[in-house]
């Protein structure tokens, strides 16, 4: 049985909420494009060195998510840690950028392709968790690694997640658990033939653009304060 390729974005969304993925797939292609502010944040990744030398006022005008002082401190620490491990120059000078990679089961854009060893780097406009990466981004990272591995016929053991608005870069090892989560998301997307059950995590619904269509009752400010 042949399957069509699943997009990285569908895998990422399905790992977050299968029902959101179902509704998102009903949108026209142009409505699924990231908003301009996402590109503005990703653009920070191209200018780390300049940002490290920028004045507080100049940094304050950038789409960073923390104070200028905190941002410079975080980015400097990230650079120092990765330089010591021998990865900073690889991440700053990838062999290719914005590559459309097609694997055996999935495909999508890999923001940066690193060499020796072959590894993908993804640039997120969001905030990192306290440690590691979000599960949905872990699934995305595995998908990107598998796509590159399939194209190059070379094993890929690690990916990278960059959060340029926060000055944070984290490694994502291809563990058995992460690969299992990827396979689960792949099955979920392929089996979507109607709205799946609603998520049990209501916190995901509060900011979801599909909440009215989905029919969940999101928490209002009054309910959060115990007033309603």
C-alpha atoms as one frame of an Amber mdcrd trajectory, in Angstrom:
protein
   0.000   0.000   0.000   1.433   3.377  -0.983   1.104   6.460   1.166   1.400
  10.097   0.273   4.129  12.015   2.059   3.123  13.736   5.276   4.292  17.316
   5.787   6.520  18.269   8.687   3.917  20.837   9.796   1.147  18.213   9.937
   3.345  15.921  11.998   4.251  18.727  14.383   0.631  19.797  14.795  -0.654
  16.232  15.201   1.875  15.629  17.969   0.491  18.719  19.710  -3.228  18.100
  19.051  -4.641  15.708  16.453  -7.913  17.598  16.293  -6.115  20.860  15.531
  -4.244  19.069  12.760  -7.544  17.913  11.256  -8.959  21.442  11.165  -5.699
  22.966   9.983  -5.623  20.647   6.979  -8.979  22.034   5.826  -7.490  25.514
   5.359  -6.355  26.820   1.959  -2.584  26.657   1.475  -2.170  30.439   1.707
  -3.793  30.485   5.151  -1.294  27.941   6.448   1.711  30.143   5.739   3.459
  31.537   8.849   2.652  35.175   9.647   5.281  37.893   8.990   6.266  38.096
  12.643   7.480  34.494  12.500   9.886  35.320   9.686  11.076  38.417  11.576
  11.999  36.246  14.565  13.676  33.581  12.429  15.703  36.344  10.791  17.407
  36.940  14.149  19.267  33.658  13.630  21.180  35.197  10.738  22.483  38.020
  12.947  23.628  36.477  16.226  27.084  38.045  16.059  25.647  41.492  15.329
  23.095  41.107  18.117  25.817  40.206  20.619  27.508  43.535  19.881  24.312
  45.603  19.672  23.466  48.327  22.183  20.592  47.796  24.636  18.461  50.281
  22.675  19.148  48.502  19.394  18.337  45.138  20.945  15.116  46.519  22.409
  13.924  47.295  18.872  14.396  43.670  17.799  11.700  40.957  18.155  13.411
  39.361  21.152  11.337  37.825  23.931  13.448  38.821  26.956  15.187  41.986
  28.110  18.249  43.137  26.119  20.597  42.339  28.989  19.137  38.884  29.520
  19.188  38.204  25.784  22.846  39.083  25.395  23.696  37.006  28.459  21.831
  33.956  27.143  23.192  34.215  23.611  26.766  34.666  24.849  26.393  31.602
  27.084  24.946  29.606  24.185  27.822  30.629  21.928  30.430  29.783  24.556
  28.941  26.364  25.277  28.643  25.423  21.605  32.106  26.772  20.710  33.627
  24.628  23.442  31.813  21.568  22.045  32.848  22.405  18.473  29.350  23.076
  17.124  29.026  26.868  16.936  30.764  27.311  13.583  28.804  24.396  12.104
  25.535  26.010  13.152  26.595  29.448  11.967  27.871  28.229   8.596  25.573
  25.438   7.425  26.164  23.730   4.104  22.685  24.718   2.961  19.610  26.652
   4.068  15.860  26.263   3.572  16.166  22.885   1.873  13.019  21.039   0.853
  13.798  17.494   1.974  11.751  14.431   1.032  12.102  11.239   3.011  10.420
   7.868   2.783   7.298   9.031   4.629   7.531  12.779   5.203   8.763  15.984
   3.643   9.198  19.659   4.380  11.611  22.540   4.782  14.815  22.016   6.757
  15.998  25.466   7.828  19.677  24.525   7.977  21.618  21.454   6.875  24.869
  20.802   8.723  27.691  18.571   7.540  30.243  16.267   9.204  28.067  14.861
  10.612  24.880  15.365   8.586  22.298  17.050  10.859  19.238  19.284  10.423
  18.698  22.504  12.371  15.210  23.939  12.797  14.549  27.543  13.773  11.547
  28.109  16.042   9.770  31.422  16.534   8.434  30.262  19.892   9.786  29.877
  23.405  11.731  26.833  24.619  10.604  24.764  27.597  12.757  24.916  30.727
  14.741  21.914  29.518  14.848  19.999  26.272  12.357  20.758  23.513   8.586
  20.495  23.169   7.285  17.081  22.088   5.778  18.513  18.890   9.156  20.002
  17.980  10.891  16.732  18.845   8.621  14.980  16.332   9.421  17.672  13.753
  13.146  17.225  14.391  12.937  13.452  13.926  11.000  13.956  10.692  13.658
  16.347   9.363  16.436  13.958  10.370  14.718  11.016   8.693  14.105  12.996
   5.503  17.764  14.028   5.252  18.897  10.517   6.082  16.716   9.084   3.313
  17.923  11.616   0.744  21.605  11.277   1.591  21.520   7.563   2.473  23.400
   8.465   5.637  22.571   7.953   9.281  21.470  11.081  11.179  21.779  10.815
  14.959  20.998  14.357  16.073  19.096  17.505  15.160  19.145  21.044  16.534
  16.396  23.400  17.664  17.134  27.119  17.716  14.984  29.673  19.547  16.448
  32.956  18.263  14.044  35.227  20.171  15.430  33.693  23.372  19.079  33.159
  22.439  18.761  29.420  23.066  19.978  26.468  20.948  19.384  22.850  21.984
  20.470  19.487  20.635  17.850  16.832  19.921  19.237  13.296  19.995  17.423
  10.653  17.939  16.387   8.490  20.870  14.116   5.434  20.703  11.412   7.365
  22.562  11.514  10.284  20.129  11.341   7.963  17.131   8.321   6.223  18.669
   6.583   9.601  19.118   7.311  10.388  15.465   5.789   7.085  14.316   2.733
   7.728  16.474   2.246  11.190  14.928   2.689   9.721  11.439  -0.046   7.139
  12.102  -2.301   9.836  13.522  -2.039  12.032  10.425  -2.579   9.132   8.041
  -5.663   7.968   9.906  -7.347  11.395   9.988 -10.614  10.922   8.110 -12.756
  12.987  10.467 -12.385  15.088  13.616 -10.559  12.970  16.235 -11.522  13.133
  19.927 -10.892  16.432  21.694  -7.697  16.760  23.657  -7.737  16.239  27.419
  -5.312  19.146  27.828  -7.659  22.132  27.873  -4.728  24.557  28.205  -3.957
  23.854  24.539  -7.417  25.112  23.578  -7.219  28.596  25.077  -5.114  30.089
  22.282  -6.275  27.768  19.480  -7.846  29.508  16.504 -10.060  26.469  15.911
 -11.596  26.403  19.407 -15.003  27.794  18.277 -15.245  25.257  15.440 -14.005
  22.476  17.690 -16.681  23.254  20.267 -14.482  23.251  23.360 -15.182  25.635
  26.180 -12.026  27.658  26.651 -11.246  29.228  29.969 -12.202  32.870  30.294
 -10.440  35.337  32.558 -13.394  35.178  34.943 -13.132  31.384  35.234  -9.380
  31.539  35.697  -9.931  33.931  38.605 -12.650  31.721  40.031 -15.380  34.247
  39.286 -17.395  32.290  36.765
